């Protein structure tokens, strides 16, 4: 969880993006990945949301709540993203 919360200095992330990433982490969608892959996961996931589902980020920003419908939609998006995530090759040495 600590790794997913890290942000580059002087590059704050919008709250709705932080919430989307934290949602993925707290619901187990990043558990299977090595901690060194999480920055890339976050980058690709947010890019996917921005390009394919900008309404999700808008809803989080405007309503400031994750309704049951939005939660269901976010889980479907995360399941979809799992199939297209291209993790970097990481040497474990």
Helices and strands as residue ranges (DSSP letters): H 2-5, H 15-26, G 35-37, H 38-52, H 54-63, H 68-84
